[in-house]
Amino acid sequence: MKLAIAYNKEKDTVFQKFENAEYFKLYEIDGGEIDYTEIVGTMGKTKNEIVEFLLFLEADVVICGDISAVSEQQILDEGILLYKNCSGKTEKIFKEFSDGTLLDQ
């Protein structure tokens, strides 16, 4: 499973505006264990290209802060699980996700 968190690289937190995210922190998870993590730049993708970029990365789950209704629908239409309106340090958010306690707000 691949998990992509919209990432604020300077603060190591969830980036709060999905469409403006310049980075995503990717987690490859196998059997509940992290195989690897990677910080991936969006390479200047526009807000209309971000979902396509996540498909290219083969993301199964996306975690972000605020997201527009259009982007949310695009993600859901592609069958990607979405957790929105999340905030805090990425390691805390990942732990909540893996523990099954992360709430989509």
C-alpha positions in Angstrom: 0.0 0.0 0.0 1.2 3.5 -0.8 0.2 6.4 1.5 0.8 10.0 0.4 0.7 12.8 2.9 0.6 16.4 1.6 3.8 17.6 3.2 5.2 20.9 4.6 8.9 20.1 4.3 10.0 23.1 6.5 7.8 22.1 9.5 7.5 18.3 9.0 3.7 18.6 9.1 0.7 18.0 6.9 0.5 20.8 4.3 -2.8 22.6 4.8 -3.8 23.3 1.2 -3.8 20.2 -0.9 -3.8 22.0 -4.3 -0.8 24.1 -3.3 1.3 21.2 -1.9 4.9 21.3 -3.2 5.8 17.9 -1.6 4.2 14.7 -0.6 5.7 12.3 1.9 5.2 8.8 0.6 5.1 5.7 2.8 5.3 2.2 1.3 3.6 -0.1 3.7 3.7 -3.9 3.6 2.1 -6.1 6.3 1.7 -3.1 8.6 5.4 -2.3 8.4 7.0 0.6 6.6 9.1 -0.6 3.7 10.4 2.9 2.9 9.5 6.6 3.0 10.3 9.2 0.5 9.7 12.9 0.1 8.6 13.7 -3.5 8.3 17.1 -5.0 5.4 17.9 -7.2 7.7 19.5 -9.8 5.5 22.5 -10.3 2.3 20.6 -11.0 -0.7 22.8 -11.1 -3.7 22.1 -8.9 -5.4 20.3 -11.8 -2.4 18.0 -12.2 -1.9 16.9 -8.6 -4.4 14.0 -8.6 -2.8 12.7 -11.9 0.6 13.0 -10.2 -0.7 10.9 -7.2 -2.0 8.3 -9.7 1.5 8.2 -11.3 2.9 7.6 -7.8 0.3 4.8 -7.4 -1.0 6.3 -4.1 -3.7 4.2 -2.5 -4.4 6.7 0.4 -4.1 10.4 0.5 -3.9 12.5 3.7 -4.2 16.3 3.5 -5.4 19.4 5.2 -8.0 21.5 3.3 -9.0 20.3 -0.1 -11.4 21.7 -2.7 -14.6 19.8 -3.6 -13.3 19.3 -7.1 -10.0 17.7 -6.1 -11.8 15.6 -3.4 -14.2 14.2 -6.0 -11.3 13.5 -8.5 -9.5 11.5 -5.8 -12.6 9.6 -4.8 -13.4 8.9 -8.5 -10.0 7.3 -8.9 -10.7 4.9 -5.9 -8.1 6.5 -3.7 -9.0 6.6 0.0 -8.9 10.2 1.3 -8.5 11.6 4.8 -9.0 15.4 4.7 -8.7 18.3 7.2 -5.8 16.6 9.0 -3.1 18.6 10.8 0.0 18.0 12.8 3.4 16.3 12.5 3.5 13.6 9.8 4.8 10.9 12.0 1.9 11.4 14.4 -0.6 11.3 11.5 1.1 8.2 10.1 0.9 6.5 13.5 -2.8 7.4 13.8 -3.5 6.0 10.3 -1.6 2.8 11.0 -3.4 2.4 14.4 -6.8 3.0 12.8 -7.5 6.1 14.9 -7.1 8.7 12.2 -10.3 10.5 11.6 -11.5 12.2 8.4 -12.7 15.5 9.7 
